[in-house]
Amino acid sequence: MTRRPFDLSLYLVTDPALVRGRPLEAVVAAAVDGGATLVQLRDKTADTGALIATAARLLDVLRPRGVPLVINDRVDVALAVGADGVHVGQSDMPAATVRRLLGEHAIVGLSVTREAELAAVDPAVVDYLGVGPVFATATKADAAAPLDDATIRRIVAASRLPTVGIGGIHAGNAGRPRALGLDGIAVVSAVCAAADPGAAARSLRAAFA
Amino acid sequence: MTRRPFDLSLYLVTDPALVRGRPLEAVVAAAVDGGATLVQLRDKTADTGALIATAARLLDVLRPRGVPLVINDRVDVALAVGADGVHVGQSDMPAATVRRLLGEHAIVGLSVTREAELAAVDPAVVDYLGVGPVFATATKADAAAPLDDATIRRIVAASRLPTVGIGGIHAGNAGRPRALGLDGIAVVSAVCAAADPGAAARSLRAAFA
């Protein structure tokens, strides 16, 4: 029951609407070369065929760089391309079903936005938790209100799993998720929308370290 | 390499927006009792968790009735609930990938809306073709213009696979798809929006037979 090793330090979540016409795989490659340690393909609007093609292009740039690719929500897309795992939210496929379909070696991540959701998390099924929003965010239209410091500390302490903070994180505020005990920071617009995604990744790594 | 037997005579495609507040599984059960021979769960807007729950409820009414359930587009949902197959369009997962992920016993359907799409159809991979639109339809916002009789006849003749017509079919016009050689009729609103889905299914069966 060996799971693939992964590093949550700088977790890049893609957003096709934010890359300003640049090829997504070029933005991702630059971000990884700047220090991104894990990449999640998130696209809630693309047709399945296009999503599979995008995932395959991302694997082409991530495999040589040794950085894992997880797919948001879509186990079918992950299976089609042989991605490293899937990240689900509370309204997506149950994490136990994701684990059953992907097998023991896959990376399975789960978003928690409230302390009460921890009770249903099975550490034998889930590899890491996405915790947030850490700050207010405009990237995710349906995002909840930001969590306060005490709540994040309690989630980190209670979870027994690696945690990555998400929501409104940028190089100017990345010290707070670190101080709260999170193992990494997940970013969307701070890298995807940056004029220089590699430099943005380097700044984020430095700010969190 | 035995595939599950299936009957395309009256193929019900679900649309959650058309059932007028009734439980989808009740509409489907009534339609099957009235003569629907195969059911496709199609819902392009639901969260994956809700889609899986709906699929499980449909299987609960379909298994005792011996009618297969195929899922539109989503191999992940089909795998999660153990549905009988998946139907894909030209922008969805490639049919060969669907077959690889679901295995030899699954039902794999593919939509064709133009004669030129037949060249890429592999009869070792695909079990049946959805052909249309047969008539103009308001149910599918992005539907193409209806195919003419000669085109449908050529697709039916060339395909070497069972075919089901779709698009604007109701009890008043179901004779034409029969005359064109199609093996069955697929309906959405003619059953889902009917005040009595069972009676609607009986009328459609009679009109096509």
Interface residues (C-beta under 8 A of the other chain):
Chain A: D47 T48 G49 A50 I52 D73 R74 V75 D76 V77 L79 A80 V88 Q90 S91 D92 M93 P94 T97 L101
Chain B: D47 T48 G49 A50 I52 D73 R74 V75 D76 L79 A80 V88 Q90 S91 D92 M93 P94 T97 L101
